Each structure stands twice: as structure tokens, then as C-alpha cells.
Amino acid sequence: MKNVKANAILPESLIIEIQKYIQGETIYIPKKKASHRKWGTRSGTRKAIDERNSAIRTAFKGGIPIDQLAEEYYLSSETIKKIVYSK
């Protein structure tokens, strides 16, 4: 997130209106809901985790025990259970 001077992008009338509420402070203006991305989609992390979880589910269905999966994927047994027993 970068800072931008209000007078560089907003019309003077809008700045005057905002100054009725706040002056000389930093405010955050959030994105519209439609422009939000899910966590990790931009970096590819979400896709990598989804692929890992899919591999864990497949291995579990193939008979590999939870303890072995936890050791193989460096996750706790509880985390493996959440992955294999969730939808």
C-alpha cells in the first residue's frame, strides 16, 4: 500500500468535504468488494496449498495413515485430520 496525496488525485470540492470530518490524518479507503482477491491467489500460494491438500486426501484414501502423512508433509496430525475430513 502506498501513500498518495489527496490533492494530487481528488477534486478540491471533495477534499473540502473530507476536511469536515478529518484533517491532517492518514485514512484508509478500502477496495470495493468486487476487487478483493482471496488470500494467496496473487502469489500462487493458495493454488499450492490446494494441490498439497488434494495430494493428502488422495494418499489418505489410498490407505496411508494420518501419522505418516503428518510426518511426510510436516504438519500436525490434527491439521491432517482437518484436511482429510473436510469437504
Beta strands, then each sheet from edge to edge (+ up, - down):
end
